[in-house]
């Protein structure tokens, strides 16, 4: 079945450091891939998405590239800010099943 | 701004009591999901509906949980009787999911969650 594996947290970085959160997936067909972010006390919100191989999703300085050959969708940001502290979820969905599968989430803490 | 609305935001109840959580999806969305979030299990899919019809509720404990969509503007998740292990944050999410012939699965919009504590 479909699954998403993302790196364990928490990840603690200093402000302006480079961020990578790894995400790999297992899926049949050609899923859409997503990164969602959850700030304290809030629901998840979409950060970025990619719908086909080699697509790059980007938003708010975050980027992730859909790599079919390595079944990966790693999240990166060149310079993190304290306001980026949150939990980040990798997710996939196959349009045929309408089911969205989420990873376990990675907590990011950015120190000033 | 269109958004998913969940009530109640917080609920504290005693073991054995009935709990009902409600969700108003974004108008026009055709798919509604219920997720449960805990520290130990992360985000678990409990049930989801497309065009108000239940598609999959295999993630839900059938003996005590039930999910319904009485109309397009309301989804409910009921626990009866509640147990301490049901303590969690319950999220509702809605989306406009295209037909299976489309290659793109649309994004989900989440509510702020209902935090349930069962004593």
Interface residues (C-beta under 8 A of the other chain):
Chain A: X30 X31 X32 X34 X36 X41 X42 X43 X44 X45 X46 X49 X51 X52 X89 X93 X94 X95 X96 X98 X99 X100 X101 X102 X103 X104 X105
Chain B: X4 X31 X33 X35 X42 X43 X45 X48 X50 X55 X56 X91 X93 X97 X98 X99 X100 X102 X103 X104 X105 X107 X108 X109 X110 X111 X112 X113
